[in-house]
């Protein structure tokens, strides 16, 4: 397993955990569902070694979290997810 898929694994776990935290703190079912779905897709990409799937999911997540960061101006959780997402994309594309 290359570094890109290791980053995707970490990003997937963070997405799932973040969705659960979003639900527990704010009662956001959207956070729960989107976190679990995106996290599971990233974990599936790792298991199948499907870099293209990890790239697509990571790119979508980065776009969503950049939009959220610009809207809320709060680093957590959007800023963290942008940083991890960009690192994941870089590792997937260039490693």
The first five atom37 places (N, CA, C, CB, O) and aatype in JSON, in Angstrom:
{
  "aatype": [20, 20, 20, 20, 20, 20, 20, 20, 20, 20, 20, 20, 20, 20, 20, 20, 20, 20, 20, 20, 20, 20, 20, 20, 20, 20, 20, 20, 20, 20, 20, 20, 20, 20, 20, 20, 20, 20, 20, 20, 20, 20, 20, 20, 20, 20, 20, 20, 20, 20, 20, 20, 20, 20, 20, 20, 20, 20, 20, 20, 20, 20, 20, 20, 20, 20, 20, 20, 20, 20, 20, 20, 20, 20, 20, 20, 20, 20, 20, 20, 20, 20, 20, 20, 20, 20, 20, 20, 20, 20, 20, 20, 20, 20, 20],
  "atom_mask": [
    [1, 1, 1, 1, 1],
    [1, 1, 1, 1, 1],
    [1, 1, 1, 1, 1],
    [1, 1, 1, 1, 1],
    [1, 1, 1, 1, 1],
    [1, 1, 1, 1, 1],
    [1, 1, 1, 1, 1],
    [1, 1, 1, 1, 1],
    [1, 1, 1, 1, 1],
    [1, 1, 1, 1, 1],
    [1, 1, 1, 1, 1],
    [1, 1, 1, 1, 1],
    [1, 1, 1, 1, 1],
    [1, 1, 1, 1, 1],
    [1, 1, 1, 1, 1],
    [1, 1, 1, 1, 1],
    [1, 1, 1, 1, 1],
    [1, 1, 1, 1, 1],
    [1, 1, 1, 1, 1],
    [1, 1, 1, 1, 1],
    [1, 1, 1, 1, 1],
    [1, 1, 1, 1, 1],
    [1, 1, 1, 1, 1],
    [1, 1, 1, 1, 1],
    [1, 1, 1, 1, 1],
    [1, 1, 1, 1, 1],
    [1, 1, 1, 1, 1],
    [1, 1, 1, 1, 1],
    [1, 1, 1, 1, 1],
    [1, 1, 1, 1, 1],
    [1, 1, 1, 1, 1],
    [1, 1, 1, 1, 1],
    [1, 1, 1, 1, 1],
    [1, 1, 1, 1, 1],
    [1, 1, 1, 1, 1],
    [1, 1, 1, 1, 1],
    [1, 1, 1, 1, 1],
    [1, 1, 1, 1, 1],
    [1, 1, 1, 1, 1],
    [1, 1, 1, 1, 1],
    [1, 1, 1, 1, 1],
    [1, 1, 1, 1, 1],
    [1, 1, 1, 1, 1],
    [1, 1, 1, 1, 1],
    [1, 1, 1, 1, 1],
    [1, 1, 1, 1, 1],
    [1, 1, 1, 1, 1],
    [1, 1, 1, 1, 1],
    [1, 1, 1, 1, 1],
    [1, 1, 1, 1, 1],
    [1, 1, 1, 1, 1],
    [1, 1, 1, 1, 1],
    [1, 1, 1, 1, 1],
    [1, 1, 1, 1, 1],
    [1, 1, 1, 1, 1],
    [1, 1, 1, 1, 1],
    [1, 1, 1, 1, 1],
    [1, 1, 1, 1, 1],
    [1, 1, 1, 1, 1],
    [1, 1, 1, 1, 1],
    [1, 1, 1, 1, 1],
    [1, 1, 1, 1, 1],
    [1, 1, 1, 1, 1],
    [1, 1, 1, 1, 1],
    [1, 1, 1, 1, 1],
    [1, 1, 1, 1, 1],
    [1, 1, 1, 1, 1],
    [1, 1, 1, 1, 1],
    [1, 1, 1, 1, 1],
    [1, 1, 1, 1, 1],
    [1, 1, 1, 1, 1],
    [1, 1, 1, 1, 1],
    [1, 1, 1, 1, 1],
    [1, 1, 1, 1, 1],
    [1, 1, 1, 1, 1],
    [1, 1, 1, 1, 1],
    [1, 1, 1, 1, 1],
    [1, 1, 1, 1, 1],
    [1, 1, 1, 1, 1],
    [1, 1, 1, 1, 1],
    [1, 1, 1, 1, 1],
    [1, 1, 1, 1, 1],
    [1, 1, 1, 1, 1],
    [1, 1, 1, 1, 1],
    [1, 1, 1, 1, 1],
    [1, 1, 1, 1, 1],
    [1, 1, 1, 1, 1],
    [1, 1, 1, 1, 1],
    [1, 1, 1, 1, 1],
    [1, 1, 1, 1, 1],
    [1, 1, 1, 1, 1],
    [1, 1, 1, 1, 1],
    [1, 1, 1, 1, 1],
    [1, 1, 1, 1, 1],
    [1, 1, 1, 1, 1]
  ],
  "atom_positions": [
    [[0.86, -1.18, 0.0], [0.0, 0.0, 0.0], [0.9, 1.23, 0.0], [-0.98, 0.0, 1.24], [1.81, 1.36, 0.82]],
    [[0.63, 2.13, -0.93], [1.44, 3.34, -1.05], [1.0, 4.43, -0.1], [1.38, 3.85, -2.45], [-0.01, 4.3, 0.59]],
    [[1.78, 5.51, -0.06], [1.46, 6.61, 0.87], [0.12, 7.26, 0.58], [2.55, 7.65, 0.81], [-0.55, 7.73, 1.5]],
    [[-0.29, 7.31, -0.67], [-1.58, 7.91, -1.02], [-2.74, 7.17, -0.37], [-1.77, 7.92, -2.52], [-3.67, 7.79, 0.16]],
    [[-2.68, 5.85, -0.4], [-3.76, 5.06, 0.2], [-3.7, 5.11, 1.72], [-3.68, 3.61, -0.27], [-4.74, 5.0, 2.38]],
    [[-2.51, 5.27, 2.28], [-2.41, 5.43, 3.74], [-3.07, 6.75, 4.16], [-0.92, 5.39, 4.2], [-3.79, 6.8, 5.15]],
    [[-2.8, 7.81, 3.38], [-3.46, 9.09, 3.65], [-4.97, 8.96, 3.49], [-2.92, 10.19, 2.72], [-5.73, 9.52, 4.29]],
    [[-5.42, 8.23, 2.48], [-6.86, 8.02, 2.26], [-7.48, 7.27, 3.43], [-7.1, 7.25, 0.95], [-8.61, 7.56, 3.82]],
    [[-6.76, 6.31, 3.97], [-7.24, 5.57, 5.14], [-7.44, 6.51, 6.33], [-6.25, 4.44, 5.51], [-8.47, 6.47, 7.0]],
    [[-6.44, 7.36, 6.58], [-6.53, 8.32, 7.68], [-7.69, 9.3, 7.44], [-5.2, 9.1, 7.83], [-8.45, 9.6, 8.36]],
    [[-7.81, 9.79, 6.21], [-8.88, 10.73, 5.87], [-10.26, 10.08, 6.03], [-8.7, 11.26, 4.43], [-11.21, 10.72, 6.47]],
    [[-10.35, 8.82, 5.67], [-11.61, 8.09, 5.82], [-12.01, 7.94, 7.28], [-11.5, 6.72, 5.19], [-13.17, 8.15, 7.64]],
    [[-11.05, 7.59, 8.11], [-11.34, 7.45, 9.55], [-11.71, 8.81, 10.14], [-10.11, 6.85, 10.3], [-12.65, 8.9, 10.93]],
    [[-10.98, 9.87, 9.76], [-11.32, 11.21, 10.26], [-12.72, 11.64, 9.82], [-10.29, 12.23, 9.77], [-13.43, 12.29, 10.58]],
    [[-13.11, 11.28, 8.61], [-14.44, 11.63, 8.12], [-15.53, 10.95, 8.93], [-14.59, 11.25, 6.64], [-16.53, 11.57, 9.3]],
    [[-15.33, 9.68, 9.21], [-16.32, 8.94, 10.01], [-16.4, 9.51, 11.43], [-15.97, 7.43, 10.05], [-17.48, 9.77, 11.95]],
    [[-15.25, 9.69, 12.05], [-15.21, 10.22, 13.42], [-15.81, 11.64, 13.45], [-13.76, 10.24, 13.96], [-16.57, 11.97, 14.36]],
    [[-15.47, 12.46, 12.46], [-16.0, 13.82, 12.39], [-17.51, 13.84, 12.23], [-15.36, 14.57, 11.25], [-18.19, 14.68, 12.82]],
    [[-18.04, 12.93, 11.43], [-19.49, 12.84, 11.27], [-20.18, 12.47, 12.57], [-19.84, 11.83, 10.2], [-21.24, 13.0, 12.9]],
    [[-19.58, 11.55, 13.3], [-20.15, 11.14, 14.58], [-20.09, 12.28, 15.59], [-19.41, 9.9, 15.13], [-21.05, 12.53, 16.32]],
    [[-18.96, 12.98, 15.63], [-18.82, 14.12, 16.55], [-19.82, 15.22, 16.18], [-17.37, 14.67, 16.52], [-20.44, 15.8, 17.06]],
    [[-19.96, 15.5, 14.89], [-20.93, 16.51, 14.45], [-22.35, 16.17, 14.87], [-20.88, 16.67, 12.94], [-23.14, 17.05, 15.23]],
    [[-22.67, 14.89, 14.81], [-24.01, 14.46, 15.23], [-24.18, 14.58, 16.74], [-24.27, 13.01, 14.78], [-25.21, 15.05, 17.22]],
    [[-23.17, 14.17, 17.49], [-23.28, 14.2, 18.95], [-23.3, 15.63, 19.5], [-22.12, 13.44, 19.58], [-24.0, 15.91, 20.47]],
    [[-22.53, 16.53, 18.88], [-22.47, 17.9, 19.39], [-23.62, 18.76, 18.92], [-21.17, 18.54, 18.98], [-24.18, 19.53, 19.7]],
    [[-23.98, 18.64, 17.64], [-24.98, 19.55, 17.07], [-26.27, 18.85, 16.66], [-24.4, 20.26, 15.88], [-27.22, 19.49, 16.23]],
    [[-26.29, 17.53, 16.8], [-27.48, 16.79, 16.37], [-27.65, 16.78, 14.86], [-28.71, 17.37, 17.02], [-28.76, 16.61, 14.36]],
    [[-26.56, 16.97, 14.14], [-26.62, 17.07, 12.69], [-26.61, 15.69, 12.03], [-25.45, 17.91, 12.17], [-25.58, 15.02, 11.98]],
    [[-27.78, 15.29, 11.54], [-27.87, 14.02, 10.83], [-27.13, 14.08, 9.5], [-29.34, 13.63, 10.59], [-26.6, 13.08, 9.02]],
    [[-27.08, 15.28, 8.89], [-26.35, 15.46, 7.64], [-24.86, 15.18, 7.86], [-26.55, 16.9, 7.08], [-24.23, 14.51, 7.04]],
    [[-24.3, 15.68, 8.95], [-22.89, 15.41, 9.27], [-22.65, 13.92, 9.48], [-22.46, 16.19, 10.53], [-21.67, 13.37, 8.98]],
    [[-23.54, 13.29, 10.2], [-23.41, 11.87, 10.46], [-23.43, 11.07, 9.17], [-24.52, 11.39, 11.39], [-22.54, 10.25, 8.92]],
    [[-24.44, 11.3, 8.35], [-24.59, 10.53, 7.11], [-23.45, 10.82, 6.14], [-25.93, 10.84, 6.44], [-22.85, 9.89, 5.59]],
    [[-23.15, 12.1, 5.92], [-22.09, 12.42, 4.95], [-20.72, 11.96, 5.45], [-22.07, 13.94, 4.68], [-19.9, 11.51, 4.66]],
    [[-20.47, 12.07, 6.75], [-19.2, 11.6, 7.29], [-19.03, 10.1, 7.15], [-19.09, 11.98, 8.74], [-17.96, 9.62, 6.77]],
    [[-20.08, 9.36, 7.45], [-20.01, 7.9, 7.35], [-19.9, 7.46, 5.89], [-21.23, 7.25, 8.0], [-19.08, 6.6, 5.56]],
    [[-20.71, 8.05, 5.02], [-20.67, 7.66, 3.6], [-19.31, 7.98, 2.97], [-21.8, 8.36, 2.82], [-18.71, 7.13, 2.32]],
    [[-18.83, 9.2, 3.17], [-17.55, 9.57, 2.56], [-16.41, 8.76, 3.18], [-17.29, 11.07, 2.73], [-15.5, 8.34, 2.47]],
    [[-16.46, 8.55, 4.48], [-15.43, 7.74, 5.13], [-15.42, 6.31, 4.64], [-15.62, 7.76, 6.62], [-14.35, 5.75, 4.38]],
    [[-16.59, 5.72, 4.52], [-16.67, 4.34, 4.02], [-16.2, 4.24, 2.57], [-18.09, 3.81, 4.15], [-15.57, 3.26, 2.18]],
    [[-16.51, 5.26, 1.76], [-16.03, 5.25, 0.37], [-14.51, 5.31, 0.32], [-16.64, 6.44, -0.41], [-13.88, 4.64, -0.5]],
    [[-13.92, 6.13, 1.2], [-12.46, 6.19, 1.24], [-11.86, 4.86, 1.74], [-12.0, 7.34, 2.16], [-10.85, 4.41, 1.21]],
    [[-12.48, 4.26, 2.73], [-11.99, 2.96, 3.21], [-12.16, 1.89, 2.14], [-12.74, 2.55, 4.49], [-11.3, 1.01, 2.0]],
    [[-13.25, 1.94, 1.39], [-13.46, 1.01, 0.28], [-12.38, 1.2, -0.78], [-14.86, 1.2, -0.34], [-11.86, 0.23, -1.33]],
    [[-12.03, 2.45, -1.06], [-10.98, 2.73, -2.04], [-9.65, 2.13, -1.58], [-10.84, 4.26, -2.26], [-8.88, 1.62, -2.39]],
    [[-9.39, 2.19, -0.28], [-8.15, 1.61, 0.25], [-8.16, 0.1, 0.09], [-7.95, 2.0, 1.73], [-7.19, -0.49, -0.36]],
    [[-9.27, -0.53, 0.48], [-9.37, -1.98, 0.4], [-9.24, -2.46, -1.05], [-10.71, -2.47, 1.01], [-8.56, -3.45, -1.32]],
    [[-9.9, -1.76, -1.97], [-9.85, -2.15, -3.38], [-8.61, -1.62, -4.1], [-11.1, -1.65, -4.09], [-8.36, -1.93, -5.26]],
    [[-7.83, -0.8, -3.37], [-6.66, -0.15, -3.95], [-7.06, 0.67, -5.19], [-5.58, -1.2, -4.31], [-6.36, 0.68, -6.2]],
    [[-8.19, 1.33, -5.08], [-8.75, 2.13, -6.17], [-8.39, 3.6, -5.93], [-10.3, 1.95, -6.27], [-9.17, 4.35, -5.34]],
    [[-7.21, 3.99, -6.41], [-6.76, 5.38, -6.22], [-7.74, 6.37, -6.8], [-5.39, 5.59, -6.84], [-7.97, 7.44, -6.22]],
    [[-8.32, 6.04, -7.95], [-9.24, 6.98, -8.61], [-10.43, 7.29, -7.71], [-9.74, 6.39, -9.95], [-10.87, 8.44, -7.67]],
    [[-10.96, 6.31, -7.0], [-12.1, 6.54, -6.1], [-11.66, 7.43, -4.93], [-12.66, 5.19, -5.57], [-12.39, 8.34, -4.54]],
    [[-10.5, 7.17, -4.39], [-9.99, 8.0, -3.29], [-9.77, 9.43, -3.74], [-8.68, 7.41, -2.73], [-10.03, 10.38, -3.0]],
    [[-9.28, 9.6, -4.98], [-9.06, 10.95, -5.52], [-10.39, 11.69, -5.66], [-8.35, 10.87, -6.88], [-10.49, 12.85, -5.26]],
    [[-11.38, 11.04, -6.21], [-12.69, 11.68, -6.42], [-13.32, 12.07, -5.1], [-13.63, 10.74, -7.2], [-13.77, 13.2, -4.94]],
    [[-13.36, 11.15, -4.14], [-13.98, 11.43, -2.84], [-13.21, 12.53, -2.11], [-14.04, 10.15, -1.97], [-13.82, 13.43, -1.53]],
    [[-11.89, 12.46, -2.13], [-11.08, 13.48, -1.46], [-11.3, 14.85, -2.09], [-9.59, 13.11, -1.51], [-11.4, 15.85, -1.38]],
    [[-11.36, 14.91, -3.4], [-11.57, 16.18, -4.1], [-12.94, 16.78, -3.73], [-11.47, 15.98, -5.62], [-13.04, 17.98, -3.48]],
    [[-13.96, 15.95, -3.7], [-15.29, 16.42, -3.33], [-15.28, 16.94, -1.89], [-16.34, 15.3, -3.49], [-15.85, 17.99, -1.6]],
    [[-14.64, 16.2, -0.99], [-14.58, 16.64, 0.41], [-13.82, 17.95, 0.56], [-13.93, 15.56, 1.26], [-14.23, 18.81, 1.33]],
    [[-12.72, 18.11, -0.16], [-11.96, 19.36, -0.08], [-12.83, 20.53, -0.54], [-10.67, 19.27, -0.94], [-12.84, 21.58, 0.09]],
    [[-13.55, 20.35, -1.64], [-14.43, 21.42, -2.14], [-15.5, 21.76, -1.11], [-15.1, 20.99, -3.47], [-15.75, 22.94, -0.84]],
    [[-16.13, 20.76, -0.53], [-17.17, 20.98, 0.48], [-16.6, 21.71, 1.69], [-17.79, 19.64, 0.92], [-17.21, 22.66, 2.19]],
    [[-15.44, 21.28, 2.17], [-14.88, 21.89, 3.37], [-14.27, 23.26, 3.12], [-13.84, 20.99, 3.95], [-14.27, 24.1, 4.03]],
    [[-13.76, 23.53, 1.93], [-13.3, 24.89, 1.61], [-14.49, 25.83, 1.61], [-12.58, 24.93, 0.22], [-14.42, 26.93, 2.15]],
    [[-15.59, 25.39, 1.02], [-16.81, 26.19, 1.01], [-17.28, 26.47, 2.43], [-17.92, 25.48, 0.21], [-17.64, 27.6, 2.77]],
    [[-17.27, 25.44, 3.26], [-17.71, 25.59, 4.66], [-16.76, 26.51, 5.43], [-17.79, 24.21, 5.34], [-17.2, 27.32, 6.25]],
    [[-15.45, 26.38, 5.18], [-14.47, 27.23, 5.86], [-14.67, 28.69, 5.48], [-13.04, 26.78, 5.52], [-14.61, 29.57, 6.34]],
    [[-14.9, 28.96, 4.21], [-15.12, 30.34, 3.77], [-16.41, 30.91, 4.35], [-15.16, 30.4, 2.25], [-16.5, 32.1, 4.63]],
    [[-17.4, 30.05, 4.52], [-18.69, 30.49, 5.05], [-18.64, 30.76, 6.56], [-19.76, 29.45, 4.75], [-19.14, 31.78, 7.03]],
    [[-18.02, 29.84, 7.31], [-18.05, 29.96, 8.77], [-16.83, 30.68, 9.34], [-18.14, 28.59, 9.39], [-16.9, 31.22, 10.44]],
    [[-15.74, 30.7, 8.61], [-14.48, 31.31, 9.06], [-13.94, 30.64, 10.33], [-14.69, 32.8, 9.32], [-13.17, 31.24, 11.07]],
    [[-14.35, 29.39, 10.59], [-13.87, 28.64, 11.74], [-12.96, 27.52, 11.27], [-15.06, 28.07, 12.57], [-13.3, 26.76, 10.36]],
    [[-11.79, 27.42, 11.91], [-10.83, 26.4, 11.48], [-11.33, 24.99, 11.72], [-9.51, 26.61, 12.2], [-11.13, 24.11, 10.88]],
    [[-11.97, 24.76, 12.86], [-12.44, 23.41, 13.18], [-13.91, 23.26, 12.84], [-12.21, 23.09, 14.66], [-14.71, 24.12, 13.23]],
    [[-14.29, 22.23, 12.16], [-13.49, 21.14, 11.63], [-13.05, 21.36, 10.18], [-14.26, 19.85, 11.74], [-12.24, 20.61, 9.65]],
    [[-13.61, 22.39, 9.54], [-13.41, 22.56, 8.1], [-11.94, 22.75, 7.71], [-14.21, 23.74, 7.61], [-11.47, 22.13, 6.76]],
    [[-11.23, 23.59, 8.44], [-9.83, 23.85, 8.1], [-8.97, 22.6, 8.21], [-9.27, 24.93, 9.0], [-8.13, 22.33, 7.35]],
    [[-9.18, 21.84, 9.27], [-8.44, 20.6, 9.46], [-8.72, 19.63, 8.32], [-8.81, 19.95, 10.81], [-7.8, 19.01, 7.78]],
    [[-9.98, 19.51, 7.94], [-10.35, 18.58, 6.87], [-9.81, 19.04, 5.52], [-11.87, 18.44, 6.79], [-9.49, 18.21, 4.66]],
    [[-9.7, 20.35, 5.31], [-9.09, 20.85, 4.08], [-7.61, 20.47, 4.04], [-9.27, 22.39, 3.97], [-7.12, 19.99, 3.02]],
    [[-6.92, 20.68, 5.13], [-5.48, 20.37, 5.18], [-5.24, 18.88, 4.95], [-4.88, 20.79, 6.54], [-4.4, 18.5, 4.13]],
    [[-5.97, 18.04, 5.65], [-5.81, 16.6, 5.49], [-6.23, 16.17, 4.09], [-6.62, 15.83, 6.55], [-5.6, 15.29, 3.5]],
    [[-7.28, 16.78, 3.56], [-7.74, 16.44, 2.21], [-6.74, 16.81, 1.13], [-9.05, 17.12, 1.93], [-6.5, 16.04, 0.21]],
    [[-6.15, 17.99, 1.25], [-5.14, 18.41, 0.28], [-3.91, 17.51, 0.39], [-4.74, 19.91, 0.5], [-3.33, 17.12, -0.63]],
    [[-3.5, 17.17, 1.6], [-2.37, 16.26, 1.78], [-2.67, 14.9, 1.16], [-2.03, 16.1, 3.29], [-1.8, 14.28, 0.54]],
    [[-3.9, 14.43, 1.33], [-4.3, 13.16, 0.75], [-4.26, 13.23, -0.77], [-5.72, 12.77, 1.22], [-3.74, 12.32, -1.42]],
    [[-4.8, 14.3, -1.33], [-4.77, 14.45, -2.79], [-3.35, 14.5, -3.32], [-5.52, 15.71, -3.2], [-3.03, 13.87, -4.33]],
    [[-2.48, 15.24, -2.64], [-1.09, 15.33, -3.08], [-0.42, 13.96, -3.04], [-0.31, 16.33, -2.2], [0.31, 13.59, -3.97]],
    [[-0.66, 13.22, -1.98], [-0.06, 11.9, -1.87], [-0.62, 10.94, -2.93], [-0.29, 11.33, -0.47], [0.12, 10.13, -3.5]],
    [[-1.92, 11.03, -3.2], [-2.53, 10.17, -4.21], [-2.06, 10.52, -5.62], [-4.04, 10.28, -4.14], [-1.86, 9.63, -6.44]],
    [[-1.9, 11.79, -5.89], [-1.55, 12.21, -7.24], [-0.05, 12.13, -7.53], [-2.02, 13.6, -7.46], [0.34, 11.86, -8.67]],
    [[0.78, 12.37, -6.53], [2.21, 12.52, -6.8], [3.1, 11.48, -6.16], [2.65, 13.85, -6.37], [4.31, 11.5, -6.37]],
    [[2.55, 10.56, -5.38], [3.4, 9.56, -4.72], [3.52, 8.32, -5.59], [2.83, 9.18, -3.34], [4.19, 7.36, -5.2]]
  ]
}
